[in-house]
Amino acid sequence: MFYQPSTPPPPATILQSENPSCTTPVTARVNQDNQLIAGTIATPTKPESLPPEFSLDDSQSSCVQTTLNEDVENQNIIANGTTNSDNNIENAIDSGNQLQSSQVLAQSDTTSLTAEDAANSNTENIHVDINHTAADQQQPQSDNNLVAQESKTSIDKNNSSPDIPVDNIIANAKSLLVAVFINAREVGSLEIIPEGNTLLLPLEDFSKIAGLEVENIDTKIQLKTPLGVVTLTEADFKKIDGIIYVSDIFLKEKLLTNLELKPSDLALNVDLPWRRGINRSRNQALDLEPEVKAPSNGLSNLRQELRYFSNAGRTSWRSSTLLGGRLAGGAWRLRLENNFVDQPQLTEYFFFKRSGRMLYQLGRQQIALHPLFTGTNFTGAQIGYTNIPADNFTTSYSASELLPRRSRPLQSFRGVVPPASIVQLRVSGFIVAQQQVGLTGEYEFVDINLPTGQSNEIELLVFDRNNLSIPIEIRSLRLNASDLLLPAGGNIQIAGVGLTGNWIQNNLFDDFTSTEAGRFTGFYQVRQGLSDNFTVESAVQLLPETTQAHAGFAWRLADPVILSANVGTSRGEVGYAANLDIKFDSWQILGTSEYYPDGYFYSRQSLDRQNHSLDIRYKFSNNLDLGVIARSFRNQNDSTSYILPTFAFRPAANLSLRGSPDYFGRYSLNAFYRPTDKTRLSFTSFGDIYTTDFGYNFNREYLLSFGTESGGDLPTRFTLVLNRNALNLFGLSWRLGLGYRDGEIGPVVGASMRIIPGLFASIDYQGIPSRNRNIFGNNIGDDRLTISLISDLSFAGGSVRPSEYSSLNKDRGAIAGRIVVEGGRNGTDLSGGLIQVYNNRGRSVGGARIDSQGNFFVGNLREGNYIVQIDPDELPIEVSLRKTTIVAEVAGAAVTKLDFPVRLEYGMAGRITDVSGQPMSEVEVEVVDTEGKRVATAMTDQFGLYRIDGLPVGKYTLRVPQQANITNTATLPQLEVAISQDFIYDQNLRLPISAAVKQIQE
């Protein structure tokens, strides 16, 4: 076996925590020996492990304060044997010392890790009983050095044998003790056996550090991994001295695990196919007890918008104030709008609460129950009931119907892809689920909530586990579920009563009241799933001038064919609405037929309203989709009939073409081309408006674009603009350019940035206005000057934090927290840490970065309990966490406040010398606090140097305690030390003791 000697620094005593939970299996051996290596720093305790176990035991994190903290470049496995009394550097053993044995003399002591922890674990403490000798401390060392056990016979150290090549040593070795790195993190060590071109690994020891489970069944061995179970026969393993070994070839073929041995470092790199954070779907939900509760009452968010518009001498101001929060366990919201000319408008006010299967809503509400019903605006009460999980419905931000008619359909997806790959399910370009595939290559997404609407494109992206940037395959999946179908036994009922109109606004603020306001209205709707393939529905709505009713069904006739039909009556007229949805592997057929007679919706309706359409598409491949849309449409103001093609064509990876008509037959054509990575060319036509743009990216921030707008009733406009897009909201984003049209030249300027946390400002000026108003209306694109200020704040536990109002909803809340530094932050930059939020199934549902002041905000979370974890890897090194996970409750429209307590820890270093200034080795020094309590100790090395880490901010005394050969310490000098905001050096002590006398006594 190959050994490379190195000099071990003297041990540093670590004081055991007063918390009895600190005696864990990992730290037990350290406590017994009460020694660590001086000058090396223990790696921080890893955060509490997350699902599947959801271990919330914080004993490890609570003990991290008692260890020395600093990154270690060279981690040495050091013997606890006797030291050589000769400290003369000239007698050091060089790296060519002869080997005394090819066998491993001591086994490492490792702990069992779960599969996820194995890939993310810090190095375990390793205890090896080997005698060590002194060596030149400045001699270059490898990253993982092993110290040889010296022979009890004398060796001429000054006449050592020549260096032996590493490859020859390994080839001749019977076994090797190597450090094991799993997915780039050191997790322990193994004794492996080279056998020709293969390596034999002890199965039991390897399984422990890799987080695998081994079971012996008759003559076979089952190996359970996070990606499935592998069965070993007698041909798959080899027994040596009663120990079962498996080869690296077996691991590569059966477990898809690659191994690489680095002889120079005596390190074994293991690339496991499973990774932390991308796990298989977990169907078992765990019951989490919240440590932090969501507030039941109070203000949660405030959004204030102020806008200024100026165009052609006309100016206007507009403001909008939005307030939201919690009341009696429910959600409330108010919105006030003002144009500073007319009376302020109280446009929104409501209270919402969910209690089990019941839902309640009070206030102003806007209801659209069915296409056969007239939309209703009323002030009153609404109540709902359903036995279907709340996740199946998309809750709106405003006060609309409690349970929408279109629910989110559930569908499962299964298939086969390359083993151990990563699969990602996307709907209309958005990721809805992802998982890692098992060793069998089979994937399964169970009961995925899909968005409403039948035209969503569903894709499966397959990634190689080592490259998550570019998919190796994209598959199109078929949607065979309907958002109108309820599961068998599913029931939905909603009912409401009130007065038409905005009652508070009409009676308290308006100067006059409409004759249609303040009249009684009500409704009732019921939907029932008779089977998974058949749902019936019916509703009645009472209006001041008429009563409307409808009845119908949604029916899956066959797997790819879904038909929905309803018949309704209003004002003595009968109307109907029907939809047909047929989807095969490549074909998609969507049919719609609606008819509403004259006077059906309101008395002023003088023409029949009808819409009949047929949309047929065929998908030739993922790069070509062709179809045709035929429509006949008529309403009170417009009518159109057309048959037009629709297509989506991607002839090359950098070129895409898409065309389709809108509802009124206006054709939209889009073309995008990227000649290089830095250039792009786009063309868009909508109706009679044509837009082109050529852009060149100088880097991630700067873009130069040249664009044109033509068509319609205006001459062509040309623009040349330089844009800067800041990498974050705190940076200044701007654009600067010129516009030209019909002999007129004008500037195009704009800027935006977050001025302070929670306040966003933007300004835009167009000397030559865009013609987009012709498409989108009067408020977009045509204003010459626009200035806006937007303030978005959240409130939690008496503190104010910046937030996004869209992250709070009637059934969605947020978590706002901060890093609380014991004794104050004192200007320390706390930015960089990552916050991750996990639900009760172990899936990540949100995250955020910590800002410089230690604040973070994670919103858009459904009601429930979550695990909030802080990743300390990117926090400043002096920040020491007391706890890395907190279980928090989230409630709708509420902001839950939580704090992560930390303290700042630094350290000191210096030299201990004797009366003549010579360094004193193996002298223990200690640090005591102002109360005289010892907080840390260390031993000096052969140069008299010591180092102590993990000291909180405060005042301390450095002194030499009573020890062997130093019994009278009362007269020895002491040093008063103040730790403030940095690690301090040159904390030296000169003792009235002779180092030579001390060595003779030893």
GUNUNU-325081 format. One record per residue (C-alpha): residue in one letter; x, y, z. Coordinates in steps of 0.05 Angstrom, whole numbers, padded with zeros to 5 digits, always signed. Each point is the difference from the previous one (the first is absolute). Layout:
AXYZ/...
//
This chain:
M+00000+00000+00000/F+00022+00071-00016/Y+00011+00049+00057/Q+00023+00072-00004/P+00023+00026+00068/S-00019+00070+00022/T+00007+00039+00064/P-00061+00001+00045/P-00012+00064+00037/P-00011-00007+00075/P-00070-00015+00024/A-00049+00054+00020/T-00048-00014+00057/I-00074+00010-00015/L-00045+00015+00058/Q-00062-00042+00001/S-00066+00037-00004/E-00043+00004+00062/N-00057-00027-00042/P-00001-00075+00012/S-00028-00011-00070/C+00068+00018-00028/T+00026-00071+00014/T-00018-00028-00068/P+00028-00063-00032/V+00042+00045-00045/T+00032+00040+00056/A+00006-00056+00052/R+00071-00018-00019/V+00022+00072+00002/N-00028+00008+00070/Q+00037-00062+00023/D+00067+00023-00026/N-00017+00073+00013/Q+00047+00019-00057/L-00002+00028-00071/I+00055+00021-00046/A+00024+00070+00016/G+00002+00045-00061/T-00055-00038-00034/I-00072+00020+00005/A-00059-00046+00005/T-00048+00008-00058/P-00068+00029+00019/T-00054-00047+00020/K-00045-00013-00060/P-00072+00025+00003/E-00052-00047+00028/S-00017-00053-00051/L-00065+00010-00037/P-00050-00050-00028/P-00011-00058-00003/E+00017-00004+00074/F-00012+00074+00016/S+00047-00006+00059/L-00010+00062+00043/D+00052-00019+00052/D+00044+00061+00005/S+00051-00032+00046/Q+00053+00004-00053/S-00013+00073-00015/S-00002+00018+00073/C+00068-00030+00010/V+00033+00036-00058/Q+00017+00057+00046/T+00048-00043+00039/T+00044-00019-00059/L+00053+00039-00036/N-00026+00030-00064/E+00040+00012-00064/D+00008-00033-00068/V+00056-00050-00004/E+00041-00011-00063/N+00043-00057+00025/Q-00037-00049+00044/N+00047-00049+00032/I-00016-00066+00033/I+00045+00004+00061/A+00021-00052+00051/N-00010+00009+00073/G+00064-00034+00018/T+00061+00026+00036/T+00038+00059-00030/N+00073+00003-00016/S+00035+00043+00051/D+00050+00024-00051/N-00028+00064-00029/N+00060+00014-00045/I-00028+00014-00069/E+00063-00026-00033/N-00017-00070+00024/A-00068-00001-00034/I-00020-00060-00041/D-00005+00014-00074/S-00055-00024-00046/G+00042-00057-00023/N-00004-00040+00064/Q-00003-00075-00012/L-00065-00036+00010/Q-00004-00044+00062/S-00062-00038-00020/S-00046-00005-00060/Q-00059-00014+00044/V-00046+00051+00030/L+00015+00002+00075/A-00064+00033+00024/Q-00070+00007-00025/S-00036+00066-00005/D-00060+00014+00043/T-00058+00024-00043/T-00073+00010+00013/S-00059-00022-00041/L-00029+00053-00046/T-00065+00003-00038/A+00004+00003-00075/E-00011+00074-00002/D+00046+00015+00058/A+00055-00042-00030/A+00004+00047-00059/N+00002+00061+00044/S+00034-00022+00064/N+00061+00033+00030/T+00061-00041+00015/E-00008-00045+00060/N+00050-00002+00057/I+00049-00056-00012/H+00041-00032+00057/V+00061-00041-00017/D+00051-00025+00051/I+00066+00008-00036/N+00065+00026+00028/H+00022+00064-00035/T+00066+00035-00011/A+00017+00072-00011/A+00006+00027-00070/D+00014+00066-00033/Q-00064+00039+00008/Q+00012+00039-00064/Q+00009-00062-00042/P-00054-00003-00055/Q-00056-00048+00017/S-00056-00032-00039/D-00072+00013+00017/N-00008-00065+00037/N+00064-00022+00036/L+00009-00063+00040/V+00053-00004+00055/A+00039-00065+00002/Q+00008-00042+00062/E+00074-00005+00015/S+00033-00066+00011/K+00022-00013+00071/T+00070-00015-00027/S+00047+00058-00014/I+00001+00029-00070/D+00056+00044-00027/K-00042+00061-00016/N+00058+00035-00034/N+00010-00057-00049/S-00070-00013-00024/S-00013-00040-00062/P-00016+00035-00066/D-00071+00021-00017/I-00044-00057-00025/P-00048+00017-00058/V-00071+00005+00023/D-00028-00045-00055/N+00049-00055+00018/I-00018+00005+00074/I-00074-00007-00015/A+00011-00056-00049/N+00040-00039+00052/A-00045+00017+00059/K-00046-00054+00027/S-00049+00053+00025/L-00008+00075+00002/L-00031+00046+00051/V-00029+00057-00041/A-00042+00061+00015/V-00069-00005-00033/F-00031+00060-00034/I-00074-00008-00020/N-00024+00052-00049/A+00060+00045+00016/R-00008-00004+00076/E+00044-00041+00046/V-00042-00049+00042/G+00050-00049+00030/S+00051-00052-00020/L+00002-00072-00026/E+00050-00056-00004/I-00002-00022-00073/I+00037-00056-00035/P+00032+00010-00069/E-00009-00061-00044/G+00028+00010-00069/N-00038+00056-00035/T-00057-00003+00049/L-00012+00023+00071/L-00035-00041+00053/L-00041+00038+00052/P-00027-00028+00065/L-00075-00001-00011/E-00022+00012+00072/D+00047+00059+00012/F-00015+00031-00068/S-00075-00006+00013/K+00006+00036+00066/I+00035+00062-00027/A-00044+00000-00063/G-00065-00006+00038/L-00020-00068-00028/E-00036-00057+00034/V+00026-00072-00006/E-00045-00060+00011/N+00020-00074-00004/I-00054-00044-00029/D+00020-00073-00007/T+00060-00001-00047/K-00016+00068-00028/I+00015+00070+00024/Q-00048+00058-00010/L+00028+00070-00004/K-00053+00054+00011/T+00015+00068-00030/P-00042+00064-00006/L-00010-00019-00074/G-00021-00072+00011/V+00022-00069+00023/V+00058-00039-00032/T+00008-00075+00012/L+00070-00030+00004/T+00014-00072-00017/E+00062-00039+00019/A+00032+00021-00066/D-00006+00073+00018/F+00042+00000+00064/K+00062-00031+00029/K+00016-00023+00071/I+00068+00014+00029/D+00014-00019+00072/G-00075-00002+00012/I-00011+00070-00027/I-00044+00011-00062/Y+00031+00044-00054/V-00031+00028-00064/S+00039+00026-00059/D-00001+00069-00030/I-00026-00032-00065/F-00061-00027+00037/L-00014+00069+00030/K+00004+00032-00068/E-00044-00051-00036/K-00053-00012+00054/L-00001+00064+00041/L+00022+00048-00056/T+00054+00023+00048/N+00067+00023-00027/L+00064-00007+00041/E+00067+00035-00010/L+00062-00015+00041/K+00051+00056+00008/P+00065-00034+00019/S+00038+00064+00017/D-00053+00020+00051/L-00021-00069+00022/A-00071+00023-00014/L-00059-00038-00030/N-00051+00044-00036/V-00070-00031-00002/D-00053+00029-00046/L-00068-00024+00026/P-00058+00008-00048/W-00047+00028+00053/R+00007+00071+00023/R-00028+00042+00057/G-00058+00044-00020/I-00021-00041-00061/N-00035-00060+00030/R-00054-00048-00018/S-00071+00020+00014/R-00020-00013+00072/N-00072-00019+00010/Q+00003-00003+00076/A-00014+00066+00035/L+00029+00011+00068/D-00035+00036+00057/L+00040+00062+00016/E-00009+00037+00065/P+00012+00074-00011/E+00049+00036+00045/V-00024+00067-00026/K-00074+00015-00010/A-00031+00045-00053/P-00036+00062+00026/S-00076-00003+00006/N-00011+00076-00004/G+00037+00060-00026/L+00025+00037-00061/S+00042-00043-00047/N+00015+00042-00061/L-00004+00071-00028/R+00009+00018-00073/Q-00001+00072-00022/E+00003+00020-00074/L+00007+00071-00026/R+00003+00013-00075/Y+00006+00062-00043/F-00017+00003-00074/S+00013+00056-00050/N-00017+00000-00074/A-00015+00057-00049/G-00009+00050+00056/R-00047-00044+00040/T+00022-00023+00068/S-00030-00046+00052/W+00015-00030+00068/R-00024-00067+00025/S+00011-00035+00065/S-00019-00068+00028/T+00004-00023+00072/L-00006-00073+00018/L-00005-00026+00071/G-00004-00073+00021/G+00005-00042+00062/R-00031-00049+00049/L-00063+00005+00043/A-00029-00055+00044/G+00039-00053-00037/G-00022+00025-00069/A+00026+00047-00054/W-00022+00071-00015/R+00017+00050-00054/L-00015+00073-00017/R+00017+00038-00064/L-00009+00076-00009/E+00012+00033-00068/N+00003+00074-00015/N+00011+00042-00062/F+00000+00066+00040/V-00058+00026-00041/D-00061-00042+00017/Q-00019-00030+00067/P+00047-00055+00026/Q-00023-00070-00019/L-00003-00055+00052/T+00005-00054-00053/E+00014-00061+00044/Y-00018-00021+00070/F-00013-00071+00024/F+00011-00051+00055/F+00016-00073-00015/K+00006-00060+00045/R+00008-00075-00009/S-00022-00048+00055/G+00009-00073-00018/R-00043-00014-00061/M-00038+00065+00007/L+00018+00067-00030/Y-00029+00069+00016/Q+00006+00068-00033/L-00030+00068+00017/G+00006+00066-00038/R-00001+00024-00071/Q+00004-00059-00048/Q+00000-00010-00075/I-00029-00066-00022/A+00001-00036-00068/L-00030-00069+00013/H-00009-00025-00071/P+00003+00023-00073/L-00076-00006-00001/F-00007+00049+00059/T+00009+00076+00003/G+00058+00022+00042/T-00021+00031+00066/N+00030+00056+00043/F-00031+00000+00070/T+00015+00015+00073/G-00020-00056+00046/A+00018-00069+00026/Q+00022-00065-00033/I+00008-00070+00028/G+00032-00061-00032/Y+00010-00074+00014/T+00044-00053-00032/N+00029-00068+00018/I+00055+00009-00051/P+00070+00022+00025/A+00013+00074-00005/D+00062-00012-00043/N-00047-00019-00058/F-00025+00071-00007/T+00034+00064-00021/T-00021+00054+00048/S-00004+00070-00028/Y+00030+00061+00033/S-00066+00038-00002/A-00069-00016+00028/S-00030-00044-00053/E-00037-00067+00004/L+00028-00041+00058/L+00009-00063-00041/P+00012+00011-00075/R-00037-00043-00050/R+00065-00023-00032/S+00042-00038+00050/R+00072-00021-00009/P-00004-00070-00030/L+00041-00056+00030/Q+00039-00046-00045/S+00056-00050+00009/F+00057-00009-00050/R+00044-00062-00006/G+00054-00023-00048/V+00071-00025-00010/V+00063+00042-00009/P+00074-00013+00011/P+00015-00024+00071/A+00020+00051+00053/S-00017+00059-00046/I-00039+00061+00023/V-00070+00010-00029/Q-00038+00066+00002/L-00074+00010-00015/R-00017+00067-00032/V-00068+00028-00018/S+00000+00060-00047/G+00074+00010+00015/F-00008-00001+00076/I+00030-00054+00045/V-00055-00036+00039/A+00039-00061+00026/Q+00068-00033-00005/Q+00033-00063+00027/Q+00060-00045-00009/V-00012-00066-00035/G+00017-00066+00033/L+00048-00053-00023/T-00056-00034-00040/G-00010+00063-00043/E-00074+00006+00018/Y-00028+00067+00020/E-00068+00016+00030/F-00033+00066+00015/V-00062-00015+00042/D-00061+00045+00003/I+00031+00063-00029/N-00043+00062+00005/L-00003+00029-00070/P-00021+00072-00016/T-00069+00012-00028/G-00010+00003-00075/Q+00005-00054-00052/S+00051+00033-00046/N+00060-00005+00048/E+00061-00033-00030/I+00028-00055+00046/E+00073-00020-00008/L+00047-00049+00034/L+00072+00023+00001/V+00053-00054+00012/F+00067+00023+00028/D+00065-00036+00012/R+00013+00001+00074/N+00068+00034-00011/N-00027+00055-00045/L-00064+00034+00021/S+00008+00057-00050/I-00018-00033-00065/P-00052-00057-00006/I+00021-00062-00038/E-00072-00012-00022/I-00066+00037-00001/R-00065-00040-00004/S-00071+00026-00011/L-00052-00030+00046/R-00075-00005-00011/L-00051+00031+00047/N-00057-00049+00010/A-00030+00036+00060/S-00052+00055-00001/D-00005+00061+00045/L-00076-00008-00002/L-00001-00071+00026/L-00003-00013+00075/P+00026-00064+00033/A-00052-00053+00017/G-00039+00024+00061/G+00028+00071-00006/N-00051+00053+00020/I+00001+00076-00007/Q-00054+00047+00025/I+00001+00076+00004/A-00054+00050+00016/G-00004+00075+00010/V-00048+00057+00015/G+00009+00076+00000/L-00016+00067-00032/T+00022+00017-00070/G+00057+00049-00011/N+00054+00028+00045/W-00044+00016+00060/I+00051+00038+00043/Q+00026+00041-00058/N-00069+00015-00027/N-00029+00023+00068/L+00060+00033+00033/F+00043+00031-00055/D-00038+00007-00066/D-00040+00063-00014/F-00054-00039-00035/T-00024-00073+00002/S-00017-00044-00060/T-00070-00027-00004/E+00029-00070-00009/A+00038+00003+00067/G-00027-00022+00067/R-00047-00054-00027/F-00004-00071+00027/T+00038-00055-00035/G+00019-00072+00017/F+00025-00065-00030/Y+00011-00074+00013/Q+00045-00049-00038/V+00012-00075+00010/R+00048-00047-00036/Q+00005-00075+00013/G+00049-00052-00026/L-00041-00063-00012/S+00063-00036-00024/D+00070+00019-00022/N-00028+00007-00070/F-00067+00034+00011/T-00017+00065+00037/V-00067+00035+00003/E-00012+00073+00018/S-00058+00048+00009/A-00010+00071+00025/V-00051+00055+00009/Q+00012+00075+00004/L-00050+00052+00022/L+00009+00069-00032/P-00043+00063+00012/E-00033-00007-00068/T+00001-00075-00013/T+00019-00069+00024/Q+00052-00042-00036/A+00010-00075+00004/H+00042-00053-00034/A+00015-00075+00004/G+00053-00043-00035/F+00055-00051+00004/A+00073-00015-00016/W+00011-00070-00027/R+00062-00038-00020/L-00029-00044-00055/A+00066-00035-00011/D+00071+00011+00024/P+00016+00054-00051/V-00071+00029-00009/I-00032+00049+00050/L-00067+00033-00013/S-00033+00055+00043/A-00068+00028-00015/N-00048+00048+00037/V-00068+00029-00014/G-00024+00064+00033/T-00059+00047+00003/S-00004+00075+00011/R-00054+00052-00014/G-00043-00054-00031/E+00054-00019-00051/V+00040-00065-00004/G+00074-00003-00014/Y+00053-00053+00000/A+00076-00010+00004/A+00037-00063-00020/N+00074-00019-00005/L+00034-00061-00031/D+00071-00019+00016/I+00035-00057-00036/K+00074-00015+00010/F+00039-00056-00032/D+00076-00009+00001/S+00009+00049-00058/W-00070+00026-00015/Q-00038+00053+00040/I-00071+00021-00016/L-00035+00055+00039/G-00072+00018-00017/T-00044+00055+00029/S-00073+00018-00013/E-00035+00056+00039/Y-00067+00034-00015/Y-00035+00055+00041/P-00064+00028-00032/D-00019+00072-00005/G-00012+00030+00069/Y+00029-00061+00037/F+00050+00038+00044/Y-00032+00070+00003/S-00058+00036-00030/R+00043+00044-00045/Q+00029-00061-00035/S-00030+00008-00070/L+00038-00055-00037/D+00012-00073+00012/R+00068-00015+00029/Q+00034-00062-00027/N+00068-00032-00005/H+00015-00063-00039/S+00072-00023-00009/L+00041-00061-00018/D+00075-00005+00014/I+00037-00059-00031/R+00074-00010+00010/Y+00050-00054-00016/K+00068-00006+00032/F+00051-00030-00049/S+00057+00006+00050/N+00024+00044+00057/N+00023+00050-00053/L-00062+00002-00045/D-00073+00011+00017/L-00052+00016-00054/G-00074+00014+00005/V-00060+00040-00022/I-00050+00042+00038/A-00070+00013-00026/R-00046+00049+00037/S-00066+00035-00009/F-00011+00054+00053/R-00051+00055+00011/N-00019+00045+00059/Q-00033+00068+00010/N+00057+00039-00033/D+00043-00047-00042/S-00006-00060-00045/T+00051-00041-00038/S+00008-00066-00036/Y+00066-00030-00021/I+00040-00063-00014/L+00074+00012+00014/P+00061-00043+00010/T+00040-00006+00064/F+00070-00026+00005/A+00061-00006+00045/F+00065-00017-00037/R+00071-00005+00027/P+00045-00018-00058/A+00063+00012+00040/A+00020+00008+00072/N+00009+00076-00010/L-00061+00012-00044/S-00074-00004+00018/L-00064+00021-00037/R-00070+00003+00027/G-00066+00025-00028/S-00073-00001+00023/P-00063+00043-00005/D-00032+00031+00061/Y-00074-00002+00020/F-00019+00053-00051/G+00042-00028-00057/R+00059+00048+00007/Y+00061-00041-00019/S+00062+00000+00043/L+00067-00021-00028/N+00063-00007+00042/A+00070-00017-00025/F+00064-00004+00043/Y+00070-00012-00025/R+00066-00002+00038/P+00059+00001-00049/T+00050-00002+00058/D-00003-00004+00075/K+00003+00076+00005/T-00047+00020-00056/R-00075-00008-00010/L-00049+00020-00054/S-00076+00001+00010/F-00060+00016-00043/T-00072+00007+00025/S-00063+00017-00036/F-00069+00010+00031/G-00055+00023-00045/D+00029+00056-00042/I+00056+00018+00048/Y+00070-00027-00014/T+00059+00002+00048/T+00072-00021-00010/D+00059+00001+00048/F+00074-00016-00005/G+00038-00007+00065/Y+00073-00009+00019/N+00020-00022+00070/F+00067+00029+00021/N-00004-00040+00065/R-00053-00019+00051/E-00016+00073+00015/Y+00005+00040-00064/L-00042-00009-00063/L-00002+00043-00063/S-00064-00005-00040/F-00024+00029-00066/G-00075-00004-00012/T-00055+00021-00048/E-00076+00008+00005/S-00041+00006-00063/G-00071-00008-00026/G-00066+00029+00022/D-00013+00074-00012/L+00068+00026+00022/P+00068+00004-00035/T+00055-00049+00019/R+00036+00013+00065/F+00074-00017+00008/T+00035-00006+00068/L+00072-00012+00021/V+00006-00014+00075/L+00056-00021+00047/N-00028-00039+00060/R+00031-00018+00067/N-00035-00054+00041/A+00026-00002+00071/L+00014-00069+00029/N-00046+00015+00058/L-00055+00049+00019/F+00047+00043+00041/G+00041+00015-00062/L-00018+00056-00049/S-00032-00024-00064/W-00004+00051-00056/R-00010+00010-00074/L+00025+00057-00044/G-00013+00010-00074/L-00033+00038-00057/G-00064-00007-00038/Y-00015+00024-00070/R-00066+00005-00039/D-00020+00041-00060/G+00056+00052+00009/E-00009+00006+00075/I+00055-00021+00049/G-00011-00010+00074/P+00035-00033+00059/V-00018-00067+00030/V+00022-00003+00073/G-00019-00039+00061/A+00027-00023+00067/S-00023-00044+00058/M+00029-00025+00065/R-00017-00018+00071/I+00018+00064+00037/I-00005-00030+00069/P-00027-00068+00022/G-00074+00001-00014/L-00001+00061-00046/F+00006-00007-00076/A+00003+00059-00048/S-00002+00005-00075/I-00002+00054-00053/D-00012-00006-00075/Y-00002+00052-00056/Q-00013-00012-00074/G+00011+00060-00045/I-00031-00041-00057/P-00057-00040+00033/S-00013-00072-00018/R-00062-00020-00037/N-00016-00057+00047/R-00062+00038+00024/N-00032-00023-00065/I+00004-00071+00027/F-00003+00003+00076/G-00041+00062+00014/N+00011+00071+00023/N+00046-00011+00060/I+00057-00041-00028/G+00057+00023-00044/D-00026+00068-00021/D+00015+00044+00060/R+00061+00044-00012/L+00019+00006+00073/T-00016-00050+00055/I+00026+00003+00072/S-00018-00052+00052/L+00017-00014+00073/I-00020-00066+00031/S+00008-00017+00073/D-00010-00073+00020/L+00007-00017+00073/S-00018-00058+00046/F-00012+00001+00075/A+00017-00056+00047/G+00007+00002+00076/G+00008+00076+00003/S+00054+00002-00053/V-00004+00026-00072/R+00030-00038-00058/P+00001+00011-00076/S-00044-00050-00036/E-00043-00013-00061/Y-00075+00008+00007/S-00013-00056-00049/S+00032-00049+00048/L-00059+00007+00048/N-00069-00027-00017/K-00064-00023+00033/D+00030-00070+00011/R+00074+00016-00009/G+00047+00032+00050/A+00073+00016+00010/I+00059-00008+00047/A+00042+00060+00019/G+00061-00009+00043/R+00068+00026+00017/I+00067-00020+00028/V+00002+00025+00072/V+00072+00011+00024/E+00012-00007+00074/G+00027+00067+00025/G-00017+00036-00064/R+00023-00004-00073/N+00051+00056+00008/G+00001+00013-00075/T+00014-00072-00021/D-00023-00017-00070/L-00046-00061+00007/S-00016-00008-00074/G+00010-00064-00039/G-00035-00052+00041/L-00055-00041-00033/I-00068-00014+00031/Q-00038-00061-00024/V-00072-00018+00018/Y-00024-00073-00002/N-00070-00026+00007/N-00021-00061+00041/R+00018-00047-00058/G+00071+00026-00003/R-00008+00039-00065/S+00031+00068-00008/V-00056+00051-00010/G+00038+00066+00005/G+00064+00035+00018/A+00034+00067+00007/R+00068+00032+00009/I+00017+00036+00064/D+00015+00074-00008/S+00057+00038+00031/Q-00041+00016+00062/G-00020-00072+00010/N-00072+00005-00025/F-00036-00049-00046/F-00071-00008-00028/V-00032-00062-00031/G-00071+00007-00026/N-00054-00034-00040/L-00004-00060+00049/R-00064-00039+00010/E-00029-00006+00069/G+00036-00053+00041/N+00063-00016+00039/Y+00069+00006-00031/I+00072-00013+00017/V+00042+00062-00009/Q+00074-00016-00008/I+00059+00048-00004/D+00062-00022-00038/P+00060+00030+00036/D+00051-00016-00053/E-00002+00069-00031/L-00008+00039+00064/P+00061+00038+00026/I+00048-00048+00034/E-00006+00036+00066/V-00075-00014+00004/S-00016-00059+00044/L-00070-00029-00003/R-00035-00027+00061/K-00055-00032-00041/T-00007-00014-00074/T-00073-00021-00007/I-00066+00027+00027/V-00070-00029-00011/A-00047+00058-00015/E-00075+00005-00012/V-00025+00038-00061/A-00071+00028-00005/G-00036+00035-00056/A+00013+00075-00006/A+00047-00004+00060/V+00075+00012+00008/T+00032-00047+00050/K+00060+00029+00035/L+00059-00043+00021/D+00072+00014+00021/F+00063-00041-00005/P+00044+00016+00060/V+00075+00004-00015/R+00062+00029+00032/L+00064+00027-00029/E+00061-00042+00017/Y+00072+00019-00014/G+00065-00022+00032/M+00072+00015+00017/A+00069-00026-00015/G+00069+00013+00027/R+00066-00029+00025/I+00023-00024+00068/T+00075+00010+00013/D+00046-00011+00058/V+00041+00050+00039/S+00052+00003-00056/G-00051+00008-00056/Q+00005-00072-00024/P-00066-00034-00020/M-00031-00047+00051/S-00034-00062-00029/E-00056-00042+00030/V-00021+00054+00048/E-00074+00004+00015/V-00032+00069-00001/E-00071+00017+00020/V-00050+00056-00010/V-00047+00021+00057/D-00058+00049-00002/T-00014+00058+00046/E-00032-00048+00050/G+00062-00043+00004/K-00032-00057-00039/R+00046-00037-00048/V-00028+00002-00071/A+00055-00029-00043/T+00070-00030+00002/A+00055-00015-00049/M+00070-00031-00003/T+00060+00033-00031/D+00037-00034-00057/Q+00075-00010-00007/F+00007+00074-00019/G-00038+00023+00061/L-00060+00021-00042/Y-00073-00010+00021/R-00068+00017-00029/I-00068+00004+00032/D-00065+00008-00039/G-00074+00003+00018/L+00003+00059+00048/P-00062+00045+00003/V+00008+00075+00004/G+00022+00021+00069/K+00058+00009+00048/Y+00045-00058+00020/T+00065-00017+00036/L+00054-00043-00032/R+00042-00039+00050/V+00040-00063+00012/P-00036-00049+00046/Q+00031-00049+00048/Q+00028-00060-00038/A+00057-00050+00000/N+00066+00034+00018/I-00036+00066+00012/T-00032-00003+00068/N+00005+00072+00024/T-00039+00044-00048/A-00019+00056+00046/T+00061+00042-00019/L-00002-00015-00074/P-00019+00057-00046/Q-00071+00007-00027/L-00029+00038-00059/E-00066+00038-00002/V-00033-00010-00069/A-00062+00034-00030/I-00035-00035-00058/S-00041+00049-00041/Q-00008-00008-00075/D+00060-00038-00025/F+00049-00056+00013/I+00059+00027+00039/Y+00073-00022-00005/D+00065+00011+00038/Q-00031-00016+00068/N+00067-00022+00028/L+00023-00021+00070/R+00072-00001+00024/L+00008-00048+00058/P+00056+00004+00053/I+00016-00073-00015/S+00057-00032-00039/A-00022-00044-00057/A+00063-00042+00008/V-00016-00013+00073/K-00070-00020-00019/Q+00026-00051-00051/I+00049-00030+00051/Q-00057-00009+00050/E-00042-00034-00053/
//
